[in-house]
Amino acid sequence: MNDLVYWVWLQNAVGFGSVKVRSVLSRFSNLSDFYREGVHFWTSLSLFSQKELRKLCIPLENFSRIVDKCNHLGYSIITLFSDYYPFLLKQIDNPPIVLYAKGDVSLLSSKCVSIVGSRRATTYGTQMAYEIAKGLSEKGITIVSGGAIGADTSAHKGALSSKGSTICVLACGIDYPYLAQNESLRNEISDSGLLISEYPPSYPIQSYNFSIRNRIISGISPCTIIIEAGRRSGSILTANIAAEQGRDVFVVPVKFESYLSEGVNSLISDGARVITCAEDILFYISKENLKDKDTRKKDTKKEDQTKKEISNINLSDNEKRILSSIKGKIHIDEIIKVTKLEAKQVSSTLVKLELLDLVSSLPGKFYIKK
């Protein structure tokens, strides 16, 4: 049985945006082992609702068809254990355990900035979204948005205009006919950028899909820019989720007489930073890089304390062996060489150590000890 089937099966059972996945993965690095435990074991965990238990009992053949359909459509299936899975997204409380992708999946490892805004954006709003996205793309930043009309569309088009990279996060199956007027844009993004969704092929649009989807838009980037927003809107929801995830929120100022200034002004009162151009974000990113370097210097002084804390965690022999092999920044191939363990075992154990907050993954299959 293809390992991907077990991931699709579990995602279907617990639902989209569930925090229960971490509990499962903290016990099992291999989902096929979890599947073989069966319904009596699943019930004994007191983790799943009756509805979820019923879904866990659905035959795997149903999910094999989803994997087959993705292969037929040319979609990639990216799991939480995949090398391409976005590092920042993995850190949120409820990361999607499966992402369906069409396009250049390597963009998931690139430096991203999310831009969202009103579907009824003004001419000013669409111009600002376009110009900021274009300016960031010219500097190698990947633009992430939701593919909606208005500010989202302008952000995607701004990135594409400079032959830059953009990721569109959909709230439905990639092949579902959402927003017919934007079909050509999605086709262009899939050709030169990336379409992703946690929803399987043909999954329809539901009103509540958008709020669940928005955690991916904000979670994939270190910062989110809001371009015009009413007081109650999807953009404000995304901004609030970003703040909860520990991401920075930026807003473009809007005239007070516009109703689309209400949400923006409330975000400013809550501490969102005001920007007017791409250079403002680039300046922020360069400052954060300097902070990261200072933080790494300070972290070396805490190494002894970290060792004491790790010794209090109940780890298996292999987990301890892998953890002790990580000295500074190290590639997974080197970990495999040092520990003399199988590649698949090292990969799955590293994910578990990440979930325990003991190691961090970096782009290019590198790891560091936290």
C-alpha positions in Angstrom: 0.0 0.0 0.0 1.3 3.5 -1.0 2.2 5.4 2.2 0.4 8.5 0.8 -2.9 6.6 1.2 -2.5 6.5 5.0 -2.0 10.3 5.1 -5.1 11.0 3.0 -7.1 8.5 5.1 -6.1 10.2 8.4 -6.8 13.7 7.0 -10.2 12.6 5.9 -11.0 11.1 9.4 -9.9 14.0 11.6 -11.0 16.7 9.2 -9.3 19.8 7.9 -7.5 22.1 10.4 -7.6 19.5 13.2 -5.1 19.7 16.1 -5.4 16.0 16.8 -2.8 15.0 14.2 0.0 16.0 16.4 -1.3 13.6 19.1 -1.2 10.8 16.6 2.2 11.6 15.2 3.7 11.9 18.7 2.9 8.2 19.2 3.5 6.9 15.6 6.0 8.1 13.1 4.6 5.5 10.6 0.9 5.9 9.9 0.6 2.4 8.6 1.4 1.1 12.1 -1.3 3.4 13.5 -3.8 2.1 10.9 -3.0 -1.6 11.8 -3.8 -0.9 15.5 -7.5 -0.9 14.6 -10.7 0.6 16.0 -10.3 -0.8 19.6 -7.0 0.9 20.0 -8.2 4.1 18.4 -11.2 4.1 20.8 -8.9 3.5 23.8 -7.0 6.7 23.1 -10.1 8.8 24.0 -9.0 11.2 21.3 -11.6 10.7 18.5 -15.3 11.5 18.3 -17.7 8.8 17.2 -17.9 10.4 13.8 -14.1 10.4 13.5 -14.0 6.8 14.5 -16.5 5.9 11.8 -14.3 7.7 9.3 -11.2 5.9 10.5 -13.0 2.6 9.6 -13.6 3.6 6.0 -11.7 1.2 3.7 -8.3 2.4 2.4 -9.4 1.7 -1.2 -11.5 4.8 -1.1 -8.3 6.9 -0.5 -6.3 4.9 -3.0 -8.6 6.3 -5.6 -7.7 9.9 -4.5 -4.0 9.1 -4.9 -4.6 7.6 -8.3 -6.6 10.6 -9.4 -3.8 12.9 -8.3 -1.3 10.9 -10.3 -3.6 11.1 -13.3 -4.0 14.9 -13.0 -0.3 15.4 -12.4 -0.7 16.7 -8.8 1.9 16.2 -6.1 0.8 15.0 -2.7 2.9 16.6 0.0 2.7 15.3 3.6 3.9 16.6 6.8 6.9 14.3 6.5 7.7 15.4 2.9 11.0 17.3 2.2 9.0 20.0 0.4 6.7 20.7 3.3 7.0 24.4 4.2 9.1 24.8 7.4 7.1 27.7 8.8 3.8 26.0 8.2 4.9 22.9 10.1 5.3 25.1 13.2 1.6 26.1 13.6 -0.7 24.3 16.0 -2.8 22.7 13.3 -0.8 22.3 10.1 -2.4 20.5 7.2 -1.1 17.0 7.1 -1.6 16.7 3.3 -1.2 19.4 0.7 -2.2 18.8 -2.9 -0.1 20.8 -5.3 0.1 21.6 -9.0 3.2 23.5 -10.3 6.6 24.2 -8.9 6.6 22.6 -5.4 10.1 23.9 -4.7 8.5 27.3 -4.1 7.3 25.9 -0.8 10.9 26.2 0.4 11.3 29.8 -0.8 11.1 33.0 1.2 7.4 34.0 1.1 5.3 37.1 1.9 1.5 36.8 2.0 -0.8 39.5 0.6 -4.6 39.5 1.0 -7.3 42.0 0.8 -10.9 42.9 0.0 -12.7 41.1 -2.9 -14.2 44.6 -3.5 -10.9 46.4 -3.5 -10.8 49.9 -4.9 -8.6 51.0 -7.8 -6.2 52.2 -5.2 -6.2 48.9 -3.3 -5.7 46.8 -6.5 -2.8 49.1 -7.6 -1.1 48.8 -4.2 -1.4 45.0 -4.1 0.0 44.8 -7.7 2.9 47.2 -7.1 3.9 45.7 -3.7 3.8 42.2 -5.0 5.7 43.2 -8.2 8.4 44.9 -6.1 8.8 42.0 -3.8 8.9 39.5 -6.6 11.7 41.4 -8.3 13.8 40.8 -5.2 13.1 37.1 -5.2 10.2 37.0 -2.8 7.4 34.5 -3.5 3.9 36.1 -3.2 1.3 34.0 -1.4 -2.5 34.8 -1.7 -5.9 33.1 -2.0 -6.8 33.5 -5.7 -9.9 35.5 -5.1 -11.0 38.5 -7.2 -9.9 41.9 -6.0 -6.7 42.4 -4.0 -5.7 38.7 -4.2 -5.8 38.7 -8.0 -3.8 41.9 -8.2 -1.1 40.4 -5.9 -0.8 37.3 -8.1 -0.7 39.3 -11.3 1.9 41.7 -9.8 4.2 38.7 -9.1 3.6 37.2 -12.5 4.3 40.5 -14.3 7.9 40.6 -13.1 8.3 36.9 -14.0 8.4 36.3 -10.3 6.9 33.4 -8.2 3.5 33.2 -6.6 1.6 30.5 -4.6 -2.2 30.4 -4.7 -3.8 28.7 -1.7 -7.3 27.4 -2.7 -10.2 26.6 -0.4 -11.4 23.8 -2.6 -10.0 21.0 -4.8 -7.5 22.3 -7.3 -9.6 21.1 -10.2 -12.9 22.4 -8.8 -14.4 25.2 -11.0 -14.1 28.0 -8.5 -14.4 31.6 -9.9 -14.7 30.9 -13.6 -13.4 34.4 -14.4 -10.1 33.5 -12.7 -9.5 30.2 -14.4 -6.9 31.7 -16.8 -5.1 33.2 -13.9 -5.0 29.8 -12.0 -3.7 28.2 -15.2 -1.0 30.8 -15.5 0.0 30.3 -11.8 0.1 26.5 -12.2 2.4 26.9 -15.3 4.9 29.3 -13.6 4.1 29.2 -9.9 2.2 26.9 -7.6 -1.4 26.0 -6.8 -1.9 24.3 -3.4 -4.9 23.1 -1.4 -5.4 20.7 1.6 -8.7 19.7 -0.1 -8.5 16.7 -2.4 -9.4 16.9 -6.1 -13.0 17.9 -6.9 -13.7 18.9 -3.3 -16.3 21.7 -3.5 -16.4 25.1 -2.1 -18.1 25.5 1.3 -18.4 28.8 3.1 -16.4 27.5 6.1 -13.5 26.3 3.9 -12.1 29.8 3.6 -11.6 30.4 7.4 -9.8 27.0 7.6 -7.8 27.8 4.5 -6.6 31.2 5.7 -4.3 29.6 8.4 -2.2 28.2 5.5 -1.9 31.6 3.8 -0.6 33.2 6.9 1.3 30.2 8.2 3.4 29.7 5.2 5.0 33.2 5.5 6.8 35.2 8.2 4.6 38.2 7.5 1.2 39.0 6.0 0.1 42.3 4.3 -3.5 43.4 4.4 -4.7 45.6 1.5 -8.1 47.2 2.4 -10.5 45.3 4.6 -13.9 45.8 6.2 -14.2 45.4 10.0 -15.6 41.9 9.5 -13.9 40.2 6.6 -11.8 37.2 5.6 -8.7 39.5 5.5 -9.1 40.5 9.1 -9.6 36.9 10.0 -6.3 36.1 8.2 -4.6 38.9 10.0 -5.8 37.7 13.4 -4.7 34.1 12.6 -1.3 35.4 11.5 -0.9 37.3 14.8 -1.9 34.1 16.8 0.7 32.2 14.8 3.4 34.7 15.8 3.7 36.2 12.4 4.0 40.0 11.7 1.1 41.8 10.2 1.4 44.8 7.9 -1.3 47.1 6.5 -1.5 49.6 3.7 -3.1 52.8 4.9 -6.6 53.6 3.6 -8.6 56.9 3.6 -10.8 57.2 6.6 -13.9 57.9 4.6 -13.7 54.4 3.0 -15.6 51.6 4.7 -12.5 49.4 3.7 -10.5 51.5 6.2 -12.4 50.1 9.2 -10.6 46.8 9.4 -7.2 48.3 8.5 -7.5 50.9 11.2 -8.5 48.4 13.8 -5.4 46.3 12.9 -3.2 49.5 13.3 -4.7 50.0 16.8 -3.8 46.4 17.6 -0.2 47.0 16.6 0.0 46.2 12.9 2.8 48.0 11.1 2.0 50.5 8.3 3.8 50.2 5.0 3.4 52.0 1.7 5.7 50.1 -0.7 7.7 46.9 -1.2 10.8 48.5 0.1 9.3 48.8 3.6 8.9 45.0 3.7 12.3 44.4 2.3 13.8 46.6 5.0 11.9 44.7 7.7 13.1 41.4 6.3 16.8 42.5 6.3 16.4 43.7 9.9 14.9 40.3 10.9 17.8 38.5 9.3 20.2 40.5 11.5 18.1 39.7 14.5 18.3 36.0 13.6 22.1 36.1 13.5 22.2 37.8 17.0 19.7 35.2 18.3 21.9 32.3 17.1 24.8 33.8 19.0 22.8 34.0 22.2 21.5 30.5 21.7 24.9 29.0 21.9 25.1 30.2 25.5 22.0 28.2 26.4 23.3 24.8 25.1 24.1 23.4 28.5 20.6 24.2 29.8 19.1 22.7 26.7 21.0 19.4 27.3 19.6 19.3 30.8 16.1 19.8 29.5 16.5 17.1 26.9 17.7 14.6 29.4 14.4 14.8 31.1 12.4 13.8 28.0 11.8 10.1 27.5 13.4 9.3 24.1 14.1 6.1 22.3 17.7 5.0 21.7 17.4 5.9 18.0 15.9 9.3 18.8 18.8 10.0 21.2 21.3 8.8 18.6 19.9 11.2 16.0 19.6 14.1 18.4 23.2 13.7 19.6 24.4 13.6 15.9 23.0 17.1 15.3 25.9 19.5 16.0 25.2 22.9 14.4 23.6 22.9 11.0 23.7 19.4 9.5 22.3 17.8 6.3 20.0 14.7 6.6 22.5 12.7 4.6 25.2 13.4 7.2 22.8 12.4 10.0 22.1 9.1 8.2 25.9 8.5 7.7 26.7 9.3 11.4 23.9 7.3 12.9 24.0 4.4 10.4 20.2 4.2 10.4 17.9 3.8 7.4 17.0 7.0 5.6 13.2 6.5 6.1 13.7 5.9 9.8 15.9 9.0 10.2 13.4 11.1 8.2 10.4 10.0 10.3 12.3 10.4 13.6 13.4 13.9 12.7 9.7 14.9 12.2 8.9 13.5 15.7 11.8 15.4 17.2 10.4 18.5 15.5 7.0 17.9 17.0 8.7 17.6 20.4 10.3 21.0 19.7 13.8 19.5 19.9 15.0 20.2 16.4 14.1 22.5 13.5 14.2 21.8 9.8 15.7 24.2 7.4 15.4 24.5 3.6 17.5 22.0 1.7 17.0 19.1 4.2 19.3 20.7 6.8 18.5 20.5 10.6 19.6 22.2 13.7 19.0 21.5 17.4 16.6 23.9 19.2 
